[in-house]
Amino acid sequence: MTRVLVVDDEPAIVRALVINLKARSYEVDAAQDGAEALRLAAARHPDVVVLDLGLPDMDGVEVIRGLRGWTRVPILVLSARQASDEKVQALDAGADDYVTKPFGMDELLARLRAAVRRAEPSGEDDLRVETDGFTVDLAAKKVHRDGKDVRLTPTEWHLLEVLVRNGGRLVAQKQLLKEVWGPSYGTETNYLRVYMAQLRRKLEADPSHPKHFITEPGMGYRFER
């Protein structure tokens, strides 16, 4: 199910969005200010964010910049601000689309679906990654090894997914920490060592001599097929 984070301090709008989204089988989290939005985004990893710019504790553009520091989640701005320069500022900060209030629910939902589609992998090759020992199915969020599903924790899966989507490229320690654990993490490299060891035990033929999950000492990690 697609998870949506709604960020707005107007209870009536939040209620209307939550009702309409849940009726269409979306999972929904709601935040009334920027700080709560950033906390929920880090904890719940939404598939799309619907964000009002006029928040009580910070401007929505600051929230966009905070999110873009560690995630590429689609951000759909929902705001009463109609000046073109304010729209440009939000889009330049990293928003994917902009809907002005008052809005039609059907239009908003259509734009939300489009934002989610654009964020999805573009082809079958992107969805399924095969190695000589295991297969990662990004669409189903499953890993198969020796004909069986491998049970991964949510954190193990998220770490694996980031590495696989960046296959062949070095992913810096700080980037991994922020994408998997959230924006307030950047120095807890011991987390990476522990979870990389767990992934290797579950997926590498020889965990002590990994061929798929490669450590670049002092820099980060790389996934190789």
C-alpha positions as CSV (number, residue, x, y, z in Angstrom):
1,M,0.0,0.0,0.0
2,T,1.1,3.5,-0.8
3,R,1.9,5.6,2.4
4,V,1.0,9.3,2.3
5,L,2.3,11.9,4.8
6,V,-0.2,14.8,5.0
7,V,1.3,18.0,6.5
8,D,-1.2,20.8,7.2
9,D,-2.3,22.8,10.3
10,E,-5.9,23.1,9.1
11,P,-7.9,20.3,10.8
12,A,-10.7,20.4,8.3
13,I,-8.3,19.9,5.3
14,V,-6.4,17.1,7.1
15,R,-9.6,15.3,8.0
16,A,-10.9,15.6,4.4
17,L,-7.6,14.3,3.0
18,V,-7.3,11.4,5.4
19,I,-10.9,10.3,4.7
20,N,-10.5,10.4,0.9
21,L,-7.1,8.8,0.9
22,K,-8.1,6.0,3.2
23,A,-11.2,5.4,1.2
24,R,-8.8,4.7,-1.8
25,S,-6.7,2.3,0.3
26,Y,-3.8,4.6,1.0
27,E,-2.1,4.4,4.4
28,V,-2.0,7.9,5.9
29,D,0.1,9.7,8.5
30,A,-0.6,13.4,9.4
31,A,1.5,16.1,10.9
32,Q,0.4,19.6,12.0
33,D,3.8,21.3,11.9
34,G,7.2,21.1,10.2
35,A,9.1,19.4,13.0
36,E,6.5,16.6,13.3
37,A,6.5,16.2,9.5
38,L,10.3,15.7,9.5
39,R,10.1,13.3,12.4
40,L,7.3,11.2,10.8
41,A,9.0,11.2,7.4
42,A,12.2,9.7,9.0
43,A,10.2,7.2,11.1
44,R,7.6,6.1,8.6
45,H,9.3,6.5,5.2
46,P,6.2,7.7,3.2
47,D,5.9,7.1,-0.5
48,V,4.6,10.7,-1.1
49,V,4.3,13.9,1.0
50,V,1.4,16.3,0.7
51,L,2.7,19.6,2.2
52,D,1.2,22.9,3.1
53,L,3.7,25.8,3.1
54,G,2.0,27.9,5.8
55,L,3.0,25.9,8.9
56,P,3.0,27.3,12.5
57,D,6.7,26.5,13.3
58,M,8.5,26.9,10.0
59,D,8.0,27.6,6.4
60,G,7.1,24.6,4.3
61,V,10.0,25.4,2.0
62,E,12.3,24.6,5.0
63,V,10.5,21.3,5.3
64,I,11.2,20.6,1.6
65,R,14.9,21.4,2.0
66,G,15.0,19.2,5.2
67,L,13.5,16.3,3.3
68,R,15.7,16.7,0.2
69,G,18.8,16.5,2.5
70,W,18.2,12.7,2.7
71,T,15.3,11.5,0.5
72,R,13.8,11.8,-3.0
73,V,10.3,11.1,-1.9
74,P,7.8,12.9,-4.1
75,I,6.5,16.2,-2.5
76,L,3.2,17.6,-3.6
77,V,2.8,21.2,-2.2
78,L,-0.8,22.2,-1.3
79,S,-0.9,25.9,-0.5
80,A,-3.0,29.1,-0.6
81,R,0.0,31.0,-1.9
82,Q,-0.6,31.8,-5.5
83,A,2.3,34.1,-6.4
84,S,4.5,32.6,-9.1
85,D,7.7,33.5,-7.3
86,E,6.6,31.5,-4.2
87,K,5.7,28.5,-6.4
88,V,9.1,28.7,-8.1
89,Q,10.8,28.9,-4.7
90,A,9.0,25.7,-3.5
91,L,9.8,23.9,-6.8
92,D,13.4,25.0,-6.8
93,A,13.7,23.7,-3.2
94,G,12.7,20.2,-4.4
95,A,8.9,20.0,-4.6
96,D,7.6,17.9,-7.4
97,D,4.2,19.6,-8.0
98,Y,2.1,22.5,-6.7
99,V,-1.7,22.7,-6.1
100,T,-3.3,25.9,-4.9
101,K,-6.1,26.1,-2.3
102,P,-9.0,25.9,-2.7
103,F,-8.5,22.7,-4.6
104,G,-10.6,19.9,-6.2
105,M,-10.1,16.6,-4.5
106,D,-10.2,14.7,-7.8
107,E,-7.4,16.9,-9.2
108,L,-5.3,16.5,-6.1
109,L,-5.6,12.7,-6.1
110,A,-4.7,12.6,-9.8
111,R,-1.6,14.6,-9.2
112,L,-0.7,12.5,-6.2
113,R,-1.0,9.3,-8.3
114,A,1.1,10.9,-11.0
115,A,3.8,11.9,-8.5
116,V,3.9,8.3,-7.2
117,R,4.1,6.8,-10.7
118,R,7.1,9.1,-11.6
119,A,8.9,7.9,-8.5
120,E,8.5,4.2,-9.4
121,P,11.2,2.3,-11.2
122,S,10.8,2.6,-14.9
123,G,11.2,-1.0,-16.1
124,E,11.4,-4.6,-15.2
125,D,15.2,-4.5,-15.1
126,D,14.9,-1.9,-12.4
127,L,12.4,-3.9,-10.4
128,R,14.3,-7.3,-10.3
129,V,18.0,-7.6,-9.6
130,E,19.6,-11.0,-9.9
131,T,23.0,-12.2,-8.6
132,D,24.5,-15.7,-8.7
133,G,23.2,-16.3,-5.2
134,F,20.0,-14.4,-4.7
135,T,17.4,-12.2,-6.3
136,V,16.0,-8.9,-5.1
137,D,12.5,-8.1,-6.1
138,L,12.1,-4.3,-5.4
139,A,8.4,-4.2,-6.4
140,A,7.4,-7.1,-4.1
141,K,9.9,-6.1,-1.5
142,K,11.2,-9.6,-1.3
143,V,14.5,-11.4,-1.5
144,H,14.8,-15.0,-2.8
145,R,17.7,-17.3,-2.1
146,D,17.9,-21.0,-2.9
147,G,14.3,-21.0,-3.9
148,K,13.1,-19.6,-0.6
149,D,12.2,-16.1,0.7
150,V,14.8,-14.6,2.9
151,R,13.3,-12.9,6.0
152,L,14.7,-9.4,6.4
153,T,13.8,-6.8,9.1
154,P,12.4,-3.5,7.8
155,T,15.8,-1.8,8.5
156,E,17.7,-4.6,6.7
157,W,15.4,-4.2,3.7
158,H,15.7,-0.5,3.5
159,L,19.5,-0.7,3.6
160,L,19.4,-3.3,0.9
161,E,17.1,-1.3,-1.2
162,V,19.2,1.8,-1.1
163,L,22.3,-0.1,-2.1
164,V,20.6,-2.1,-4.9
165,R,19.0,1.0,-6.4
166,N,22.5,2.5,-6.5
167,G,24.1,-0.7,-7.8
168,G,27.7,-0.3,-8.7
169,R,28.0,3.1,-7.1
170,L,29.6,4.0,-3.8
171,V,27.0,5.1,-1.3
172,A,28.5,7.3,1.4
173,Q,28.1,6.3,5.0
174,K,26.4,9.6,5.8
175,Q,23.9,9.2,2.9
176,L,23.1,5.7,4.0
177,L,22.5,6.7,7.6
178,K,20.2,9.5,6.6
179,E,18.2,7.5,4.1
180,V,17.7,4.5,6.3
181,W,17.6,6.0,9.8
182,G,16.6,9.6,9.1
183,P,18.0,13.1,8.8
184,S,19.2,13.3,12.4
185,Y,21.7,10.5,11.8
186,G,25.0,11.0,10.2
187,T,27.8,9.7,12.4
188,E,26.5,6.4,13.8
189,T,28.6,4.3,11.5
190,N,28.4,1.4,14.0
191,Y,24.7,1.0,12.9
192,L,26.0,0.3,9.3
193,R,28.6,-2.2,10.4
194,V,26.0,-4.2,12.4
195,Y,23.3,-4.2,9.7
196,M,25.8,-4.8,6.8
197,A,27.1,-7.9,8.8
198,Q,23.5,-9.1,9.1
199,L,22.8,-8.7,5.4
200,R,26.0,-10.6,4.5
201,R,25.2,-13.4,6.8
202,K,21.8,-13.8,5.2
203,L,22.8,-13.3,1.5
204,E,26.5,-13.8,0.9
205,A,27.9,-17.3,0.2
206,D,30.9,-16.4,2.2
207,P,30.1,-13.5,4.6
208,S,33.7,-13.1,5.6
209,H,34.7,-12.5,2.0
210,P,31.7,-10.6,0.5
211,K,31.4,-10.2,-3.3
212,H,28.1,-8.3,-3.4
213,F,28.2,-6.0,-0.4
214,I,31.5,-4.2,-0.6
215,T,33.0,-1.9,2.0
216,E,35.0,1.1,0.9
217,P,36.9,1.8,4.2
218,G,36.2,5.2,5.7
219,M,33.9,6.1,2.8
220,G,30.8,3.9,2.4
221,Y,29.4,0.8,0.8
222,R,28.7,-0.5,-2.7
223,F,26.4,-3.2,-4.1
224,E,27.8,-5.4,-6.9
225,R,26.0,-8.0,-8.8
